[in-house]
Amino acid sequence: MRDFERQGKGTDDSAGGFSQDVMSKVIRAGKRTYFFDVKSTRNKELYLIITESKKRVENDGNFTYEKHKIFLYQEDFEHFSETLKEIHEFIEANQPARPAVNEINDEVDFGI
């Protein structure tokens, strides 16, 4: 997974916009891209938008992006973080180990 960070890409909120970009982080993970965007309301309250984006190929060969978003507000951060950590620990403890992507299996027989 690769991640990228952007900060302060918004415009002055005095123009009457509903939200302003404060900080963004992008994680590319195979066919999926995750965007973590911190925004500010008119009242200067920060919130997080988590977006999962998947590239899809249509039957005609054109590309589209399927997106799913979660809006997370400050009053929910602590509970969300605790639950995410709990779920992560459960998966780590119960998921069978699998080889890293860059490990080479020397036992593969290519029939040559």
DRENGU-657668 format. One record per residue: residue in one letter; y, z negated, x negated of N, C-alpha, C, O, CB in turn. Coordinates in steps of 0.001 Angstrom, whole numbers, padded with zeros to 6 digits, m for minus. Glycine has a CB too. Layout:
<sites>
+------+---------+---------+---------+----------+---------+---------+---------+---------+---------+---------+---------+---------+----------+---------+---------+
! rest ! n.north !    n.up !  n.east ! ca.north !   ca.up ! ca.east ! c.north !    c.up !  c.east ! o.north !    o.up !  o.east ! cb.north !   cb.up ! cb.east !
+------+---------+---------+---------+----------+---------+---------+---------+---------+---------+---------+---------+---------+----------+---------+---------+
!    A !       Y !       Z !       X !        Y !       Z !       X !       Y !       Z !       X !       Y !       Z !       X !        Y !       Z !       X !
...
+------+---------+---------+---------+----------+---------+---------+---------+---------+---------+---------+---------+---------+----------+---------+---------+
</sites>
This chain:
<sites>
+------+---------+---------+---------+----------+---------+---------+---------+---------+---------+---------+---------+---------+----------+---------+---------+
! rest ! n.north !    n.up !  n.east ! ca.north !   ca.up ! ca.east ! c.north !    c.up !  c.east ! o.north !    o.up !  o.east ! cb.north !   cb.up ! cb.east !
+------+---------+---------+---------+----------+---------+---------+---------+---------+---------+---------+---------+---------+----------+---------+---------+
!    M ! m001173 !  000000 ! m000842 !   000000 !  000000 !  000000 !  001237 !  000000 ! m000888 !  001298 ! m000703 ! m001897 !  m000003 ! m001214 !  000959 !
!    R !  002191 !  000779 ! m000505 !   003457 !  000831 ! m001237 !  004542 !  000359 ! m000295 !  004516 !  000646 !  000902 !   003761 !  002273 ! m001781 !
!    D !  005502 ! m000371 ! m000852 !   006591 ! m000818 !  000000 !  007929 ! m000485 ! m000633 !  008055 ! m000378 ! m001853 !   006485 ! m002317 !  000268 !
!    F !  008902 ! m000330 !  000209 !   010251 !  000055 ! m000198 !  011225 ! m000834 !  000544 !  010926 ! m001321 !  001634 !   010536 !  001567 !  000087 !
!    E !  012389 ! m001046 ! m000043 !   013369 ! m001908 !  000601 !  014723 ! m001220 !  000653 !  015149 ! m000561 ! m000295 !   013479 ! m003248 ! m000136 !
!    R !  015390 ! m001395 !  001801 !   016746 ! m000874 !  001986 !  017584 ! m002022 !  002513 !  017090 ! m002849 !  003281 !   016780 !  000368 !  002968 !
!    Q !  018838 ! m002084 !  002113 !   019709 ! m003122 !  002635 !  021024 ! m002525 !  003056 !  021522 ! m001576 !  002451 !   019928 ! m004221 !  001604 !
!    G !  021589 ! m003105 !  004122 !   022941 ! m002774 !  004544 !  023175 ! m001323 !  004877 !  024223 ! m000781 !  004524 !   023874 ! m003166 !  003505 !
!    K !  022228 ! m000661 !  005552 !   022419 !  000758 !  005840 !  023158 !  000991 !  007147 !  023304 !  002134 !  007580 !   021088 !  001460 !  005881 !
!    G !  023619 ! m000066 !  007773 !   024302 !  000086 !  009044 !  025767 !  000428 !  008882 !  026283 !  000529 !  007769 !   024166 ! m001162 !  009848 !
!    T !  026426 !  000603 !  010011 !   027859 !  000848 !  010018 !  028554 ! m000385 !  010552 !  027899 ! m001311 !  011030 !   028215 !  002098 !  010861 !
!    D !  029845 ! m000406 !  010477 !   030618 ! m001539 !  010960 !  030363 ! m001733 !  012446 !  030526 ! m000802 !  013235 !   032122 ! m001336 !  010686 !
!    D !  029961 ! m002944 !  012831 !   029622 ! m003246 !  014217 !  030843 ! m003239 !  015118 !  030695 ! m003274 !  016339 !   028935 ! m004584 !  014303 !
!    S !  032044 ! m003193 !  014557 !   033261 ! m003216 !  015364 !  033419 ! m001949 !  016194 !  034283 ! m001878 !  017068 !   034474 ! m003399 !  014473 !
!    A !  032584 ! m000948 !  015923 !   032646 !  000296 !  016687 !  032042 !  000131 !  018077 !  032016 !  001082 !  018859 !   031927 !  001410 !  015937 !
!    G !  031550 ! m001083 !  018393 !   031018 ! m001329 !  019725 !  029527 ! m001114 !  019846 !  028999 ! m001105 !  020958 !   031707 ! m000466 !  020696 !
!    G !  028828 ! m000939 !  018728 !   027390 ! m000745 !  018781 !  026677 ! m002016 !  019197 !  027197 ! m003119 !  019032 !   026873 ! m000274 !  017442 !
!    F !  025471 ! m001846 !  019742 !   024692 ! m003000 !  020192 !  024030 ! m003720 !  019039 !  023847 ! m004936 !  019101 !   023644 ! m002569 !  021189 !
!    S !  023661 ! m002996 !  017972 !   023014 ! m003642 !  016838 !  023431 ! m002962 !  015545 !  023880 ! m001816 !  015522 !   021483 ! m003612 !  016991 !
!    Q !  023263 ! m003720 !  014475 !   023602 ! m003203 !  013157 !  022424 ! m003469 !  012234 !  021859 ! m004563 !  012248 !   024915 ! m003852 !  012605 !
!    D !  022046 ! m002475 !  011429 !   020974 ! m002657 !  010458 !  021464 ! m003586 !  009358 !  022531 ! m003369 !  008784 !   020509 ! m001294 !  009868 !
!    V !  020688 ! m004616 !  009068 !   021034 ! m005575 !  008032 !  020164 ! m005357 !  006803 !  020658 ! m005329 !  005676 !   020883 ! m007010 !  008550 !
!    M !  018844 ! m005202 !  007036 !   017895 ! m005014 !  005939 !  016668 ! m004316 !  006502 !  016299 ! m004535 !  007656 !   017512 ! m006380 !  005262 !
!    S !  016035 ! m003475 !  005690 !   014805 ! m002803 !  006096 !  013818 ! m002808 !  004946 !  014197 ! m002745 !  003777 !   015090 ! m001360 !  006559 !
!    K !  012555 ! m002884 !  005299 !   011490 ! m002782 !  004312 !  010436 ! m001856 !  004907 !  010102 ! m001961 !  006087 !   010886 ! m004199 !  003943 !
!    V !  009915 ! m000947 !  004084 !   008938 !  000044 !  004530 !  007658 ! m000151 !  003733 !  007687 ! m000272 !  002508 !   009485 !  001499 !  004364 !
!    I !  006533 ! m000180 !  004444 !   005227 ! m000265 !  003796 !  004416 !  000949 !  004219 !  004182 !  001170 !  005408 !   004486 ! m001598 !  004165 !
!    R !  003989 !  001733 !  003237 !   003144 !  002894 !  003514 !  001699 !  002483 !  003249 !  001367 !  002004 !  002165 !   003559 !  004138 !  002634 !
!    A !  000847 !  002676 !  004252 !  m000551 !  002247 !  004169 ! m001441 !  003352 !  004726 ! m001776 !  003346 !  005911 !  m000778 !  000909 !  004942 !
!    G ! m001818 !  004290 !  003883 !  m002674 !  005387 !  004346 ! m001968 !  006246 !  005362 ! m000888 !  006773 !  005091 !  m003960 !  004849 !  004938 !
!    K ! m002568 !  006397 !  006541 !  m001990 !  007240 !  007588 ! m000904 !  006517 !  008379 ! m000269 !  007106 !  009253 !  m003078 !  007713 !  008532 !
!    R ! m000698 !  005261 !  008073 !   000276 !  004470 !  008823 !  001446 !  004071 !  007952 !  001319 !  003903 !  006739 !  m000379 !  003231 !  009409 !
!    T !  002575 !  003924 !  008593 !   003765 !  003400 !  007924 !  004298 !  002272 !  008788 !  004406 !  002403 !  010007 !   004857 !  004520 !  007697 !
!    Y !  004626 !  001167 !  008146 !   005178 !  000018 !  008851 !  006625 ! m000165 !  008433 !  006944 ! m000148 !  007244 !   004355 ! m001264 !  008568 !
!    F !  007494 ! m000339 !  009409 !   008909 ! m000570 !  009167 !  009249 ! m001981 !  009630 !  008923 ! m002363 !  010754 !   009791 !  000492 !  009896 !
!    F !  009895 ! m002747 !  008777 !   010383 ! m004078 !  009116 !  011903 ! m003995 !  009060 !  012481 ! m003953 !  007974 !   009811 ! m005195 !  008137 !
!    D !  012545 ! m003972 !  010202 !   013991 ! m003793 !  010283 !  014650 ! m005050 !  010829 !  014363 ! m005480 !  011946 !   014340 ! m002582 !  011162 !
!    V !  015538 ! m005635 !  010030 !   016329 ! m006772 !  010485 !  017638 ! m006213 !  011021 !  018329 ! m005448 !  010348 !   016575 ! m007819 !  009328 !
!    K !  017959 ! m006607 !  012233 !   019181 ! m006128 !  012883 !  020004 ! m007318 !  013330 !  019520 ! m008447 !  013403 !   018854 ! m005206 !  014087 !
!    S !  021268 ! m007030 !  013629 !   022192 ! m008057 !  014081 !  022758 ! m007645 !  015437 !  023113 ! m006485 !  015645 !   023331 ! m008282 !  013045 !
!    T !  022838 ! m008612 !  016363 !   023423 ! m008338 !  017668 !  024945 ! m008412 !  017560 !  025481 ! m008733 !  016499 !   022894 ! m009336 !  018736 !
!    R !  025627 ! m008119 !  018642 !   027083 ! m008249 !  018680 !  027518 ! m009681 !  018376 !  028598 ! m009910 !  017833 !   027620 ! m007816 !  020048 !
!    N !  026664 ! m010641 !  018733 !   026958 ! m012057 !  018493 !  026508 ! m012518 !  017109 !  026482 ! m013716 !  016825 !   026290 ! m012911 !  019554 !
!    K !  026155 ! m011562 !  016251 !   025728 ! m011832 !  014875 !  024417 ! m012600 !  014788 !  024164 ! m013279 !  013793 !   026797 ! m012599 !  014156 !
!    E !  023572 ! m012501 !  015828 !   022248 ! m013107 !  015790 !  021266 ! m012090 !  015225 !  021251 ! m010934 !  015646 !   021804 ! m013587 !  017206 !
!    L !  020444 ! m012524 !  014267 !   019491 ! m011627 !  013619 !  018174 ! m011603 !  014379 !  017744 ! m012611 !  014940 !   019256 ! m012050 !  012166 !
!    Y !  017547 ! m010444 !  014387 !   016217 ! m010290 !  014961 !  015467 ! m009236 !  014166 !  016064 ! m008472 !  013408 !   016290 ! m009906 !  016465 !
!    L !  014156 ! m009204 !  014347 !   013287 ! m008323 !  013582 !  012613 ! m007328 !  014514 !  012148 ! m007689 !  015595 !   012237 ! m009132 !  012802 !
!    I !  012565 ! m006079 !  014084 !   011780 ! m005060 !  014782 !  010698 ! m004602 !  013808 !  010998 ! m004125 !  012713 !   012683 ! m003843 !  015273 !
!    I !  009442 ! m004749 !  014214 !   008306 ! m004260 !  013421 !  007806 ! m002997 !  014112 !  007443 ! m003022 !  015288 !   007150 ! m005353 !  013290 !
!    T !  007792 ! m001886 !  013362 !   007357 ! m000611 !  013931 !  006169 ! m000083 !  013140 !  006205 ! m000014 !  011912 !   008516 !  000423 !  013933 !
!    E !  005118 !  000288 !  013859 !   003987 !  000982 !  013255 !  004135 !  002450 !  013635 !  004294 !  002775 !  014812 !   002595 !  000384 !  013735 !
!    S !  004083 !  003334 !  012651 !   004219 !  004759 !  012887 !  002993 !  005475 !  012332 !  002617 !  005278 !  011177 !   005519 !  005307 !  012247 !
!    K !  002371 !  006314 !  013174 !   001212 !  007096 !  012747 !  001513 !  008573 !  012972 !  001953 !  008976 !  014048 !  m000079 !  006666 !  013518 !
!    K !  001268 !  009365 !  011940 !   001467 !  010805 !  012039 !  000265 !  011427 !  012746 ! m000881 !  011155 !  012389 !   001671 !  011438 !  010632 !
!    R !  000527 !  012252 !  013739 !  m000518 !  012930 !  014506 ! m000316 !  014438 !  014405 !  000816 !  014922 !  014379 !  m000507 !  012470 !  015995 !
!    V ! m001422 !  015175 !  014349 !  m001374 !  016634 !  014349 ! m001773 !  017096 !  015743 ! m002852 !  016766 !  016235 !  m002317 !  017252 !  013245 !
!    E ! m000898 !  017856 !  016366 !  m001168 !  018390 !  017702 ! m002095 !  019602 !  017586 ! m002308 !  020128 !  016494 !   000160 !  018777 !  018425 !
!    N ! m002642 !  020038 !  018720 !  m003543 !  021198 !  018736 ! m002869 !  022465 !  018222 ! m003536 !  023338 !  017668 !  m004060 !  021435 !  020145 !
!    D ! m001553 !  022573 !  018400 !  m000831 !  023764 !  017945 ! m000422 !  023677 !  016471 !  000243 !  024578 !  015961 !   000405 !  023976 !  018805 !
!    G ! m000820 !  022587 !  015777 !  m000514 !  022435 !  014355 !  000773 !  021685 !  014069 !  001046 !  021358 !  012914 !  m000440 !  023770 !  013721 !
!    N !  001568 !  021407 !  015084 !   002802 !  020643 !  014889 !  002490 !  019167 !  014714 !  001467 !  018671 !  015185 !   003761 !  020847 !  016073 !
!    F !  003402 !  018463 !  014019 !   003240 !  017040 !  013785 !  004089 !  016245 !  014761 !  005208 !  016636 !  015094 !   003607 !  016684 !  012345 !
!    T !  003548 !  015136 !  015212 !   004305 !  014176 !  016000 !  004036 !  012793 !  015406 !  003083 !  012607 !  014648 !   003913 !  014241 !  017529 !
!    Y !  004868 !  011847 !  015751 !   004691 !  010484 !  015286 !  004516 !  009568 !  016484 !  005351 !  009541 !  017389 !   005884 !  010034 !  014417 !
!    E !  003431 !  008824 !  016480 !   003181 !  007826 !  017512 !  003729 !  006505 !  016981 !  003374 !  006081 !  015881 !   001640 !  007721 !  017873 !
!    K !  004587 !  005857 !  017755 !   005223 !  004624 !  017293 !  004983 !  003490 !  018268 !  004994 !  003670 !  019486 !   006721 !  004834 !  017095 !
!    H !  004766 !  002315 !  017695 !   004625 !  001086 !  018468 !  005577 !  000062 !  017867 !  005632 ! m000096 !  016647 !   003138 !  000562 !  018465 !
!    K !  006324 ! m000632 !  018714 !   007330 ! m001577 !  018225 !  007105 ! m002964 !  018793 !  006664 ! m003133 !  019930 !   008731 ! m001095 !  018577 !
!    I !  007426 ! m003965 !  017957 !   007462 ! m005361 !  018365 !  008861 ! m005877 !  018034 !  009324 ! m005750 !  016901 !   006335 ! m006215 !  017648 !
!    F !  009524 ! m006453 !  019019 !   010828 ! m007077 !  018811 !  010587 ! m008578 !  018687 !  010008 ! m009194 !  019581 !   011836 ! m006743 !  019989 !
!    L !  011028 ! m009158 !  017587 !   010796 ! m010569 !  017334 !  012138 ! m011268 !  017135 !  012912 ! m010916 !  016244 !   009879 ! m010768 !  016101 !
!    Y !  012398 ! m012260 !  017977 !   013678 ! m012959 !  017942 !  013547 ! m014282 !  017203 !  012457 ! m014844 !  017096 !   014202 ! m013195 !  019362 !
!    Q !  014666 ! m014767 !  016697 !   014700 ! m015921 !  015814 !  013962 ! m017133 !  016386 !  013291 ! m017847 !  015642 !   016126 ! m016289 !  015523 !
!    E !  014074 ! m017374 !  017679 !   013423 ! m018546 !  018267 !  011893 ! m018443 !  018220 !  011206 ! m019445 !  018418 !   013884 ! m018725 !  019708 !
!    D !  011358 ! m017255 !  017964 !   009910 ! m017059 !  017907 !  009368 ! m016928 !  016480 !  008152 ! m016876 !  016296 !   009539 ! m015833 !  018694 !
!    F !  010243 ! m016873 !  015466 !   009813 ! m016627 !  014086 !  008766 ! m017624 !  013608 !  007723 ! m017221 !  013092 !   011005 ! m016671 !  013162 !
!    E !  009026 ! m018920 !  013772 !   008129 ! m019933 !  013221 !  006740 ! m019844 !  013848 !  005739 ! m019841 !  013132 !   008712 ! m021332 !  013435 !
!    H !  006669 ! m019771 !  015165 !   005373 ! m019695 !  015837 !  004642 ! m018403 !  015479 !  003432 ! m018417 !  015253 !   005554 ! m019794 !  017356 !
!    F !  005365 ! m017295 !  015428 !   004772 ! m016006 !  015064 !  004210 ! m016074 !  013642 !  003082 ! m015644 !  013403 !   005821 ! m014864 !  015179 !
!    S !  004992 ! m016616 !  012693 !   004559 ! m016713 !  011290 !  003331 ! m017596 !  011146 !  002399 ! m017246 !  010421 !   005691 ! m017258 !  010418 !
!    E !  003318 ! m018750 !  011834 !   002170 ! m019658 !  011774 !  000916 ! m018985 !  012318 ! m000160 ! m019097 !  011730 !   002461 ! m020945 !  012560 !
!    T !  001054 ! m018290 !  013434 !  m000095 ! m017622 !  014044 ! m000588 ! m016476 !  013169 ! m001795 ! m016295 !  013013 !   000267 ! m017101 !  015440 !
!    L !  000322 ! m015706 !  012601 !  m000060 ! m014612 !  011705 ! m000810 ! m015154 !  010492 ! m001824 ! m014586 !  010085 !   001184 ! m013819 !  011252 !
!    K ! m000319 ! m016249 !  009912 !  m000991 ! m016862 !  008757 ! m002382 ! m017352 !  009147 ! m003338 ! m017149 !  008398 !  m000152 ! m018035 !  008195 !
!    E ! m002510 ! m017998 !  010315 !  m003797 ! m018502 !  010785 ! m004793 ! m017353 !  010967 ! m005947 ! m017460 !  010552 !  m003623 ! m019274 !  012106 !
!    I ! m004354 ! m016270 !  011578 !  m005225 ! m015110 !  011792 ! m005613 ! m014477 !  010454 ! m006768 ! m014097 !  010260 !  m004527 ! m014066 !  012694 !
!    H ! m004664 ! m014364 !  009543 !  m004939 ! m013801 !  008218 ! m006001 ! m014631 !  007492 ! m006942 ! m014075 !  006924 !  m003641 ! m013736 !  007376 !
!    E ! m005854 ! m015953 !  007509 !  m006827 ! m016835 !  006859 ! m008208 ! m016706 !  007504 ! m009218 ! m016717 !  006801 !  m006350 ! m018294 !  006925 !
!    F ! m008264 ! m016586 !  008832 !  m009532 ! m016409 !  009526 ! m010221 ! m015118 !  009080 ! m011416 ! m015117 !  008785 !  m009311 ! m016397 !  011044 !
!    I ! m009469 ! m014031 !  009033 !  m010045 ! m012746 !  008625 ! m010523 ! m012805 !  007182 ! m011618 ! m012336 !  006873 !  m009019 ! m011612 !  008795 !
!    E ! m009711 ! m013380 !  006291 !  m010108 ! m013504 !  004883 ! m011406 ! m014293 !  004739 ! m012253 ! m013944 !  003916 !  m008994 ! m014180 !  004072 !
!    A ! m011571 ! m015355 !  005532 !  m012749 ! m016204 !  005443 ! m013990 ! m015568 !  006078 ! m015112 ! m015883 !  005682 !  m012467 ! m017530 !  006098 !
!    N ! m013805 ! m014689 !  007047 !  m014927 ! m014156 !  007806 ! m015241 ! m012687 !  007563 ! m016268 ! m012193 !  008029 !  m014670 ! m014351 !  009231 !
!    Q ! m014385 ! m011987 !  006850 !  m014605 ! m010570 !  006562 ! m015482 ! m010440 !  005324 ! m015145 ! m010994 !  004277 !  m013256 ! m009824 !  006361 !
!    P ! m016601 ! m009720 !  005417 !  m017413 ! m009510 !  004208 ! m016598 ! m008792 !  003136 ! m015773 ! m007927 !  003430 !  m018690 ! m008697 !  004541 !
!    A ! m016850 ! m009171 !  001900 !  m016127 ! m008551 !  000783 ! m016469 ! m007076 !  000714 ! m017611 ! m006681 !  000948 !  m016467 ! m009247 ! m000559 !
!    R ! m015481 ! m006273 !  000396 !  m015716 ! m004848 !  000218 ! m015055 ! m004423 ! m001086 ! m014070 ! m005025 ! m001512 !  m015168 ! m004022 !  001429 !
!    P ! m015596 ! m003387 ! m001717 !  m015044 ! m002974 ! m003012 ! m013616 ! m002460 ! m002865 ! m013233 ! m001904 ! m001836 !  m015926 ! m001893 ! m003648 !
!    A ! m012849 ! m002662 ! m003923 !  m011485 ! m002147 ! m003936 ! m011518 ! m000630 ! m003892 ! m012498 ! m000017 ! m004315 !  m010718 ! m002639 ! m005183 !
!    V ! m010466 ! m000023 ! m003387 !  m010389 !  001427 ! m003221 ! m010545 !  002146 ! m004551 ! m011133 !  003226 ! m004600 !  m009068 !  001817 ! m002572 !
!    N ! m010032 !  001571 ! m005627 !  m010062 !  002278 ! m006911 ! m011296 !  001955 ! m007746 ! m011386 !  002396 ! m008892 !  m008826 !  001945 ! m007702 !
!    E ! m012270 !  001180 ! m007193 !  m013505 !  000918 ! m007926 ! m014397 !  002152 ! m007877 ! m014435 !  002867 ! m006876 !  m014243 ! m000314 ! m007345 !
!    I ! m015111 !  002389 ! m008971 !  m015999 !  003546 ! m009069 ! m017437 !  003067 ! m008901 ! m017849 !  002091 ! m009528 !  m015810 !  004294 ! m010432 !
!    N ! m018193 !  003752 ! m008060 !  m019604 !  003424 ! m007866 ! m020418 !  004333 ! m008774 ! m020535 !  005531 ! m008519 !  m020035 !  003585 ! m006362 !
!    D ! m020987 !  003754 ! m009848 !  m021767 !  004538 ! m010819 ! m023147 !  004904 ! m010302 ! m023847 !  005684 ! m010947 !  m021906 !  003771 ! m012114 !
!    E ! m023565 !  004362 ! m009150 !  m024907 !  004593 ! m008653 ! m024972 !  005771 ! m007674 ! m026024 !  005999 ! m007075 !  m025425 !  003341 ! m007989 !
!    V ! m023913 !  006503 ! m007499 !  m023911 !  007625 ! m006567 ! m024669 !  008787 ! m007204 ! m024399 !  009166 ! m008343 !  m022452 !  008044 ! m006190 !
!    D ! m025628 !  009353 ! m006451 !  m026420 !  010489 ! m006925 ! m025904 !  011743 ! m006243 ! m026062 !  011901 ! m005033 !  m027945 !  010284 ! m006642 !
!    F ! m025289 !  012637 ! m007005 !  m024741 !  013863 ! m006457 ! m025768 !  014991 ! m006429 ! m025438 !  016112 ! m006042 !  m023533 !  014287 ! m007256 !
!    G ! m027004 !  014715 ! m006832 !  m028081 !  015715 ! m006773 ! m027884 !  016863 ! m007750 ! m028318 !  017984 ! m007485 !  m028192 !  016269 ! m005377 !
!    I ! m027245 !  016598 ! m008858 !  m026981 !  017661 ! m009844 ! m028056 !  017653 ! m010893 ! m028025 !  018466 ! m011816 !  m025595 !  017490 ! m010501 !
+------+---------+---------+---------+----------+---------+---------+---------+---------+---------+---------+---------+---------+----------+---------+---------+
</sites>
